[in-house]
Amino acid sequence: MKKILKEAKHFIGDIIKNWISIKDIIDEGFSNAKFSDNVVILVQGYSRSVKSIALNLRDPLEKEGFNVFVFNPGSSINKNIEYTSKKLSQFVEKVCEKSEVSRVSFVAHSMGGLISLYYLEKLGGNKRVKKIITAGTPFQGTRVAYLGIYTRAARQMIPKSSFLKDLMKDLHYANKIISVRARKDQIIKPKISSILEGAKNIEVDDVGHLALIRSDELM
């Protein structure tokens, strides 16, 4: 329990730090990279962790030749995941138009993986998505979500929630997903909650929930 609370404390601290403006990092979510038909969209997790995911992933991906866009819906903690997924759907269409591509890939952290999966399975995203890489996503829920039960998004991530039961029923496109989970993740409880049937599942040593987005496996 002490380990869970310690990790949760760091997690909440990261949320607070990321309330600051991100205008110096991204411009309306659009990258300044040279155009490439290899388009990647970064999808945040619980809270406005856009700054963190942009800092850790955008530059390395751009150096590899990807055209990177950052999905920034603002704070999503008191919006349900369906709402944020619809925003993601709209963003994908803008990205495809701007980049002149028909398909994109996602790198999604934590709850961002649920947002991406909902888009893939429920909103016709299979027509646009090449691949989704998730990091520390609670596909089966997490007990730590009880700490944020006052928010809509956290309630949806409680194990066996009606949202998760509906989302995980009859998955058709899980083979497009690579789920990366951390052996030392203290936010995803139990850790096997990041395992998604039908997806490629990878376990990483020596990192926690937040550090997963800096993991070599994501690159």
N, C-alpha and C positions, 0 to 999 in steps of 0.2 A: 504493500500500500504506500509506503514512504517513497518508493521509486516512482510509482505512478503519479503521486502528488508533485514530486520534484520535476518530472517531465512535463506535467500539466502546467506547473508554474512557469517553466521556460516557454512553453507553448503560448500561454496567455501573455507573457512578456513580449513575445514576438508579435502577437496580434497588436498590442498597444504601440509598439515601435512603428508598425507599418500603417498606422492611421495617418502618418505625415504625407504631404503631397508627393506624388510620383511624377510630376511634370518634367523633372530634370532627367528622368529615366526613359519614359516613353511618351510619344506624341499621339494621343488618341488611340493608343494600342497598336499603331502601325510602325513597322521597322524602317530604318534608314538603309537597310542592306540592299545590295544590288539585286535586281530581280532574278529569280531562279524558279524553275518549275518544281523544285523541292521545297514545299511550303510547310512550315511547322507552326502550330498555334499553341502557346503556353496557356494552361488553364489553372487558375489559382485554387487553393483549398479553402477551408473554413476561415472566414475573416478576409480582410483586404491584405492578403499576403502577396499581392502583385509585385511589390518592390523586391521582395526576396527571390521569387521565382525568376524575375527578369534579370536581376543581378547575377544569379548563379548559372542560368542556362542560356540567356540570349547570346552573349558574346561567344561562348564556345561553339554554339551551333552555327552562328554566322561565319565563324572562321572555317567551319567545315563546308561552307557553301550553301547553307540553308537560308531561305528567306523567312525570317522569324517575325511573328505577330504575337502580341500579348493581349489576351482577352481580359478586359478590365470592366466588369459589371458594377464596380463599387462594392460596398459592403453587402455580402450576401447572407450574413448570419441570421437575419430575421426575414429572409425571403425563402420560400420553399424551393427545393431543387428543381422542380418542374419549371418554375418561373425563370430561374437562372439558365436552365437548359434552352429555353425558348430564346433568351437573349443571345446565347451562344450560337444558336441556329442562324439568327439574323447577322451576327458578326461573321460567321463562316461565309455567308453569301457575299458580304462586302469584301472579304479577303479574296474570294475567288474572282470577283469582278476586278478588283484592283490588280491582282497578280496574273490575271488571264489564265487561270488554271481551273480544272474541274474537280480536283481531288486534293485533300490536305491530310496531314498527320497531326496528332496531338501529343503533347507531353503534359500530363496532368498530375498535380500533387494532392494527395489526401482526398477531401471531398470533391475536388476537381475531377477525379476519376469517375465519381458517381454522376456528376453533371454531364461528363462526356459520354458515359454509357447510356444514360437516359436519352441523350440526343441521338446516339447511334441506333438504339433499339426502338424508341418510341416516336421520334420526330423525323424519320426518314434519313437520318445521317449516314446510313450505309452507302448511299449514293455518292457521298462526298468524302468519306473517310478511307484513307489508305491503311493507316495503322494508328493505334492509341497505345502510348506507353504510360502506365500509371505508376505512381510512387506512393506507397503507404495508403492505399485506398481501402476503406472498410466496407468491402462488398457485402459482408455478412453483418455489418454493424460493429460498434465498439461500446464497451461498458463506460468508457470515459465520456461518452456523449451525455450521460446523465448529469455531468457537471454543467452542461449548458442547456439543460432541458427547458429553460425559459425561452429559447429561440426555436423557430420553426425548423431550421436546417438541422440543428442538433437532435431534435426529437425524431427526425426522419432517419438518423443514423443509429438510433438505439436498436440493439439486436432484436430481430423478429418484428420490426415495425411494419405497419401495413404498406408503407412505401417500398421498403426493401423486398417484402414478399412479392409485391406486384412486379417490381423491376426484374427480379431474378427468375421469374416464372417464364419458361419458354424462351430462353435466350437464343437468338439466331446468328449473331455475329461476334460471339466471344472470341472466335479464332483471329479476329483483327486486333486483339488486345495482348500486350505484354505487361504482366503485373509484377512489379518489383517490390518486394517487402523486406523489412529490416528485422533481423533476428533480435535486435535489442530495442525494438520499437515499444515504447511505454505508453503510446497514445492509442494504438490499435490493440484492443484487448477483447478476445484472445488474438494472438498474432495470426493465427490461421484464417482470420476474417479477411485477410488480403488475398487469399487464394480464390481464384475465380475459375469455376469449372468450364472447360473448353478453351481457356486462354493459355498462353505460355506463362508459367509462374516461375519467378526467379527469387531466391533468397540471398540477401547480402549480409555479410558479417560486419561487426565493429562500427556500425552507425545506428543512429536513432531516427526518430520520425522526421525531424526537421532536416537533418543532415542527408537524408536520402536524395534530395534534389542536387546534392553535390557529388553523388556517387558516380563512379566511372561506368557502372552498368547502365545509367541513363543515357550515356553518350554512345 
